[in-house]
Amino acid sequence: MISEWEFLGRVAVAALLGGMLGFDRELRRAAAGVRTYALVGMGSAAFIAAAILIAQAADADPSTFNDNQSRMAAGVVAGVGFLGAGAILRTNERVHGITTAAGIWVTAAVGLLIGTGSWILGVGVTILALIIIAGLRPLHESIEKPEDDSGDSGPGWL
């Protein structure tokens, strides 16, 4: 049986990892930053912890992923998709907020992983996301089109 204290630790780690992912977005003055990402990670972990606690209370084996947990995970994904959609804006030919929305989505996955006790995978996904978000920025900036007469500042899909 997993204690509530362990779940609290999982939720705290998910918030920390989410905040780490949001730090880059905060530096770039994106719509969502450290606090938003930390809350998404923490909330995702808390929701999946609640599903595991429900299974424990019903004397189900909490080490197996049951219907309650899969429904909870699906609800988190749907809710976070809605949150991410709110971060996407289109102006003229340019789309802004795609990276922020994708980061929020990945942060929810990290929260779900940490919430289920998949520590290595959760930390690994965080590290990979940090490499993609921060490490690939120079590549993105090097291929961005220079401004032309139309005022379009480059591809919005990166």
MARRO-160831 format. One record per atom (N, C-alpha, C, O, CB): residue in three letters; x negated, y negated, z negated. Coordinates in pm, whole numbers, plus 50000, padded with zeros to 5 digits. Glycine has a CB too. Example, Ala and Ser with C-alpha at 12.3 -4.5 7.8 and 13.67 -1.06 7.14 Angstrom:
# residues 2
ALA486815056949220ALA487705045049220ALA486805033049220ALA485765033249154ALA488695044749095SER487155022549292SER486335010649286SER487104999749213SER486594988649196SER485925006049428
# end
This chain:
# residues 158
MET499155011850000MET500005000050000MET499114987650000MET498174986549921MET500975000049877ILE499414978450089ILE498624966250102ILE499224955750010ILE500434953450010ILE498584961150250SER498364949249931SER498854939449834SER499124925949900SER498594922950007SER497844937749720GLU499964918149834GLU500234904649883GLU498964896149881GLU498824887049963GLU501324898049799TRP498054898949789TRP496784891449783TRP495954893949908TRP495324884749961TRP495984895349658GLU495934906549955GLU495204909250078GLU495854902150196GLU495154896750282GLU495154924450104PHE497194902050200PHE497874894850307PHE497574879850300PHE497414873350403PHE499374897250300LEU497504874550180LEU497154860350165LEU495764857650221LEU495534847450285LEU497224856150017GLY494834866850196GLY493494865550253GLY493524866150404GLY492824858550471GLY492584876550199ARG494324875050458ARG494454876150603ARG495014863250663ARG494534858350765ARG495354888150641VAL496034857950599VAL496644845550647VAL495634834050642VAL495564825850734VAL497904841950562ALA494844833450535ALA493834822950522ALA492764824150631ALA492344814050688ALA493174823550384VAL492324836250659VAL491324838350765VAL491914834550900VAL491244828250982VAL490824853150767ALA493164838250925ALA493814834651052ALA493894819451066ALA493684814051174ALA495224840851060ALA494214812450956ALA494254797750960ALA492864792050989ALA492734782651068ALA494794792050827LEU491844797550927LEU490474792950950LEU490054795051096LEU489504785951159LEU489494800350856LEU490304806951149LEU489944809851288LEU490744801051384LEU490194796151483LEU490184824751320GLY492014799051356GLY492824790151439GLY492304775851436GLY492234769251539GLY494274790351393GLY491924771251318GLY491344757851306GLY490064756351385GLY489794745851443GLY491094754551161MET489254767051386MET488024766851466MET488344765151613MET487664757651684MET487204779651443LEU489374772051661LEU489764770751801LEU490314756851829LEU490094751351938LEU490804781451838GLY491014751151735GLY491584737751754GLY490584726551745GLY490864715351790GLY492644735451654PHE489404729051689PHE488404718651672PHE487984712551805PHE487894700351818PHE487184724251601ASP487744720951905ASP487364715752037ASP488474707252095ASP488214696652153ASP487024727352132ARG489714711652081ARG490844704152134ARG490974690752061ARG491354680652122ARG492154712252121GLU490664690651933GLU490704678251854GLU489664668451907GLU489944656551921GLU490454681251703LEU488464673451935LEU487404664951989LEU487794659152124LEU487404647852157LEU486114672752002ARG488554666652202ARG488974662152336ARG490264653952330ARG490814650052433ARG489174674252428ARG490744651552208ARG491974643852185ARG493174649952257ARG494004642952315ARG491784629452230ALA493254663152252ALA494374670452313ALA495614668852226ALA495534664252112ALA494024685452332ALA496754672752280ALA498014671352208ALA498034679452079ALA498664675351981ALA499174675752297ALA497354690552077ALA497284699051958ALA495824700551918ALA494954702352003ALA497934713151984GLY495564699751789GLY494184700551741GLY494034710251626GLY494724720451621GLY493694686951698VAL493144707051535VAL492804716051424VAL494044720251345VAL494254732151321VAL491804709351331ARG494844710751304ARG495994714051219ARG496994722951292ARG497494732751235ARG496674701251171THR497304719551417THR498274727551492THR497774741751511THR498514751351488THR498564721051628TYR496534743051554TYR495974756451577TYR495904764451447TYR496224776351446TYR494564755251640ALA495494758051339ALA495424764951210ALA496814769751167ALA496964780951118ALA494834755751101LEU497814761351187LEU499184765251151LEU499714776451239LEU500424785251190LEU500104753251159VAL499384776351367VAL499824787151456VAL499184800351414VAL499864810551405VAL499474783951604GLY497884800251387GLY497204812451341GLY497774817351209GLY498054829251193GLY495714809951327MET497944808051116MET498474811650984MET499904816850994MET500244826950932MET498424799550891GLY500744810151072GLY502134814451087GLY502244828151151GLY503054836451109GLY502904804451168SER501444830551253SER501474843551320SER501084854651224SER501734865151220SER500524843651441ALA500034852351147ALA499594862351049ALA500664864450942ALA500904875750899ALA498264858050983ALA501294853650899ALA502314854850795ALA503534862650846ALA504094870750773ALA502744840850747PHE503934860050971PHE505084867251026PHE504814882251037PHE505664890451002PHE505444861751163ILE503634885851085ILE503354900151099ILE503144906450961ILE503464918150941ILE502104902351189ALA502594898850866ALA502464903850728ALA503844906650670ALA504044916650601ALA501694893650639ALA504794897650698ALA506154899850648ALA506744912650705ALA507404920150633ALA507054887850684ALA506504915250834ALA507014927650895ALA506384939950830ALA507054949950807ALA506744927651046ILE505084939050801ILE504394950350736ILE504934952250594ILE505144963550550ILE502854948050733LEU505164941250522LEU505714942150386LEU507124948050387LEU507484955550296LEU505734928250321ILE507914944850489ILE509244950750502ILE509124965850520ILE509884973450461ILE510024944350621ALA508184969950604ALA507964984350625ALA507534991050495ALA507975002050464ALA506904986650735GLN506654984350420GLN506204989950291GLN507374991250195GLN507495001350125GLN505104981050229ALA508244981250190ALA509384981650098ALA510344992850134ALA511034998250047ALA510124968150099ALA510394996350262ALA511265007250307ALA510555020750303ALA511065030750354ALA511765004550450ASP509375021050241ASP508565033050230ASP508135038750365ASP507895050750378ASP509315043450154ALA508025030150466ALA507485034550595ALA505965033750586ALA505425027050499ALA508025025750713ASP505295040450674ASP503845040250676ASP503385026850735ASP503535024650855ASP503265052250758PRO502815017750653PRO502435004550702PRO501245004850799PRO500954994850865PRO502114995550587SER500555016150807SER499405016850897SER499835019351042SER499035017951134SER498445027950851THR501095022951062THR501585024951198THR502375012651240THR503035006151159THR502465037751208PHE502315009651367PHE503024998051419PHE504445002251448PHE504685009751543PHE502324992351548ASN505404997751368ASN506785002151382ASN507624991851458ASN507114981551503ASN507405004851245ASP508904994751473ASP509804985951548ASP509884971951489ASP509934962151564ASP511184992051554ASN509904970751355ASN509964957451294ASN508754949051332ASN508874937251363ASN510054958651142GLN507594955351330GLN506374947951364GLN506334944251511GLN505914933151544GLN505144956251329SER506774953151599SER506754949851742SER507764938951774SER507504930351858SER507034962451826ARG508924939151708ARG509904928351728ARG509374915151673ARG509574904651734ARG511244931851659MET508704915651561MET508134903351502MET507064897751595MET507014885751619MET507544906151361ALA506184906451647ALA505144901851739ALA505764895751864ALA505284885451912ALA504204913551776ALA506804901851917ALA507474896452036ALA508084882752006ALA508044873752090ALA508554906152085GLY508654881251887GLY509214868351848GLY508154857551836GLY508374846151875GLY509944869651716VAL506994861251783VAL505884851651773VAL505434847351912VAL505244835451936VAL504694857851695VAL505284856852002VAL504844853752139VAL505844844352207VAL505454834752271VAL504674866752221ALA507144847252193ALA508174838852255ALA508164824852194ALA508234814952266ALA509564845252239GLY508094824052062GLY508094811051995GLY506884802752029GLY506984790652050GLY508174812951846VAL505744809052035VAL504504801952067VAL504514797752214VAL503964787252249VAL503274810752037GLY505114805752301GLY505254801752440GLY506044788852453GLY505714780152534GLY505934812952520PHE507094787552373PHE507894775252372PHE507054763552321PHE507114752552378PHE509144777152284LEU506294765752216LEU505424755352161LEU504374751152264LEU504124739152282LEU504744760252033GLY503754760852330GLY502754757852432GLY503334750252550GLY502684741452606GLY502114770652481ALA504564753752589ALA505204746852701ALA505374731952671ALA505324723752762ALA506564753152733GLY505564728652545GLY505704714652508GLY504404706852520GLY504424694452520GLY506204713652367ALA503294713752529ALA501994707052540ALA501604704152684ALA500624697152710ALA500914715452475ILE502374709652780ILE502024708152922ILE502774696352982ILE503994695352972ILE502364721153000LEU502034687453044LEU502594675653110LEU502124675053254LEU501004678953285LEU502204662653035ARG502984670253342ARG502594668453481ARG502724653653516ARG503784647653495ARG503464677253577THR501664647953569THR501674634153615THR501104633953756THR499994638653780THR500854624853520ASN501874628553848ASN501484628353990ASN501114642554033ASN501944651654025ASN500284618554014GLU499904644454078GLU499444657654124GLU498624664954019GLU498034675354050GLU498634656154250ARG498564659953899ARG497704665453795ARG498534671453682ARG499564665953642ARG496764654553739VAL498094682753633VAL498754689353520VAL497814688653400VAL496634692053410VAL499114704353553HIS498334684053287HIS497554682753164HIS498124692053057HIS499334694253052HIS497544668053113GLY497264697452974GLY497714705352860GLY497694720352879GLY498054727852788GLY499074701352826ILE497284725052996ILE497254739453020ILE496274746352924ILE496594756752867ILE496864742353165THR495094740652907THR494104746752816THR494604746552673THR494414756152599THR492744739252826THR495254735752633THR495824735052498THR496884745752480THR496904752652378THR496414721052471ALA497774747252578ALA498834757352568ALA498244771352563ALA498694779752484ALA499794756152688ALA497244773952646ALA496604787152644ALA495884789652512ALA495904800752459ALA495604788452761GLY495274779252458GLY494604780552328GLY495574783552216GLY495274791552127GLY493834767852297ILE496744777252219ILE497774780052119ILE498234794552131ILE498434801352030ILE498994770352137TRP498384799252251TRP498794813252276TRP497764822952221TRP498124832752155TRP499004815652427VAL496484820452249VAL495414829152199VAL495344828452046VAL495104838551981VAL494044825052261THR495554816651990THR495534815251844THR496624823651779THR496394829451673THR495704800451804ALA497784824551842ALA498854833151790ALA498414847751795ALA498694855351702ALA500154831251870ALA497744851651901ALA497254865451910ALA496234868251800ALA496244878951740ALA496624868052048VAL495344858651773VAL494364860251666VAL495084861851533VAL494714870451452VAL493394848151662GLY496084853751510GLY496854854951385GLY497514868551370GLY497494874451262GLY497914844151379LEU498084873551479LEU498704886851474LEU497654897551446LEU497894906751367LEU499434889851606LEU496504896451510LEU495444906351488LEU494944906151343LEU494834916551279LEU494264903751584ILE494644894451293ILE494164893351155ILE495254897751058ILE494974904450959ILE493714878851123GLY496494894151087GLY497614898051001GLY497794913050989GLY498234918050886GLY498884891951051THR497454920251096THR497574934951092THR496314941551038THR496254953851026THR497874940251231GLY495304933451005GLY494064939150950GLY493024942451054GLY492034949151024GLY494384951250872SER493224938051177SER492254940551284SER491214929351283SER491154921151374SER492944941451423TRP490394929251178TRP489434918551153TRP488434916751267TRP488204905651314TRP488694921251024ILE487824927751311ILE486774926951412ILE487344921651543ILE486754912951606ILE486124940851435LEU488484926851584LEU489094922351709LEU489524907651698LEU489344900051793LEU490294931151745GLY490094903751585GLY490514889851566GLY489354880051573GLY489444869651638GLY491224888351434VAL488264883351505VAL487074874751508VAL486454875051648VAL486024864651699VAL486024879351401GLY486414886751711GLY485864887951846GLY486634879551947GLY486034872852030GLY485854902351889VAL487964879951939VAL488784871852030VAL488534857052005VAL488484849152099VAL490294875252011THR488364853251879THR488064839251846THR486744834951909THR486664824251969THR488014837151693ILE485734843151895ILE484414839851952ILE484504838752105ILE483964829352164ILE483364850651913LEU485184848152168LEU485334847552314LEU486104835052356LEU485744828552454LEU486064860152365ALA487144831652282ALA487924819652315ALA487074807052299ALA487174797952380ALA489164818752226LEU486244806552195LEU485354794952177LEU484364793752292LEU484064782752339LEU484604796052043ILE483854805152337ILE482924805052451ILE483644799652575ILE483074791652650ILE482374819452479ILE484864803952597ILE485624799452714ILE485984784652702ILE485804777052796ILE486894807952731ILE486504780652587ILE486954766852570ILE485804756852574ILE485854746952647ILE487714765352438ALA484774759452497ALA483664749952487ALA482524753052583ALA481944743952643ALA483134749552346GLY482194765752597GLY481034769552676GLY481214767952826GLY480244765452898GLY480684783552647LEU482454769252873LEU482684767853017LEU483014753553059LEU483224750953177LEU483804777053059ARG483074744252964ARG483364730352997ARG482384724553099ARG482824717753192ARG483354721952872PRO481054726853086PRO480134721453186PRO480434726553328PRO480314719053425PRO478694724853149LEU480824739153340LEU481184744553470LEU482414737553524LEU482454733553641LEU481424759753462HIS483414735953441HIS484644728953480HIS484324714853527HIS484824710453631HIS485644728553362GLU483524707753451GLU483184693953486GLU482344693153613GLU482424683253686GLU482454687353372SER481544703353640SER480704702953760SER481484705553888SER481054701253996SER479584713153747ILE482624712453880ILE483384715254001ILE484594706154017ILE485304707054118ILE483834729754001GLU484844697653920GLU485964688453929GLU485744678854044GLU484654673254059GLU486164680753796LYS486764676854127LYS486644668154244LYS486434653754201LYS487034649254103LYS487904669354333PRO485584646254274PRO485484631954247PRO486784625054290PRO487514630154375PRO484254625754319GLU487034613454232GLU488244606154267GLU488204601954413GLU487164597554463GLU488424593954177ASP489354603354480ASP489444598454617ASP490414586554620ASP490784581354514ASP489904609854715ASP490834582354738ASP491684570754751ASP493044572554686ASP493674562654648ASP491854567454895SER493524584854672SER494854587154617SER494874585854465SER495954585354405SER495344600854657GLY493714585454402GLY493654584354257GLY493714597754188GLY493694598254065GLY494764575754207ASP493784608754264ASP493784622054203ASP492414625054148ASP491414624154220ASP494214632854305SER492344628454022SER491034630153958SER490574644553955SER489584647553887SER491074624853818GLY491224653454024GLY490714667154030GLY491774677554004GLY492934674353977GLY489604668853932PRO491364689954012PRO492334700953994PRO492824701553851PRO492034700553757PRO491704714354034GLY494114703353834GLY494684704353701GLY494774718453650GLY495224720653538GLY496024698353699TRP494364728253732TRP494514742253693TRP493374747353611TRP493434758853568TRP494654750853812LEU492334739653585LEU491204744553505LEU491334740353363LEU490464743553281LEU489894739553561
# end
